[in-house]
Amino acid sequence: MSKRSEFLAAGAVAVAAAGTAAAPARAASATILDEAALVARIRSGAKHRQAIGAARVNDAAALQFAVNTLNGFENGWNEPRANVQIAVVLFGSAATLGLDDMAWDHHRLAEIVKRFQGDWLTADASQGNPWSHAAATAGPRGDRSIPALLARGVRVIVCNTALGEIANRIVAAGYGAGITDPFALQAHLRDRVLPGCDIVPAGISSVAVLQENGYTYFSAAL
């Protein structure tokens, strides 16, 4: 068995041992894509292909850049929507952007995010992930929520390695909500990834795959 398989198997065993605190049955969205599956997802004939990477939440700057890129091409350059394809890659603490309200509430992710060096969060996270719901007042071209971006054809990619680091920090902070094993919590977080998002073994490596498939790269850390 490969190291990666042993890692995933260990997480599955730990989830079972966690009893009532364990994650529900894994949803289809919790599947970790291999390289071939990722390429199939991101393959595009669009003239403009942009990958946006984010290692920190920073009030979802990466999601705003995705909105700005789409609007810039559609409104400023009068490009048909079919000519533009964007992928947002969430690694580091930014992987929390791809998690649902339950994960944010039960594991105090707003607090965890602020413990990452250089990260900041001013949005109201008192009722879950601020970017997991369409914004009622933003309008279709101003809404930077993940559901709104998915509806506009943006690919959102979540790093499984980052979920492991986040799980470690949650456990260390005592916010596991009954799950004390980091591997079990990592598996639980995969089950809390928002529908429509993709999970990859390593987000930063997926950037290389995107570039090899014609995507230019923009870092949201700028």
Secondary structure, DSSP 8 states (H G I E B T S, - for coil): --HHHHHHHHHHHHHHHTGGGS--S--GGG-B--HHHHHHHH----SEEEEEEESS-GGGHHHHHHHHHHHIIIIIS---GGGEEEEEEE-GGGGGGGB-HHHHHHTTHHHHHHTSTT----S--TTS-TTSS--TTT-TTT--SHHHHHHTT-EEEEEHHHHHHHHHHHHHHT-STT---HHHHHHHHHHTB-TT-EEES-HHHHHHHHHHTT-EEEETT-
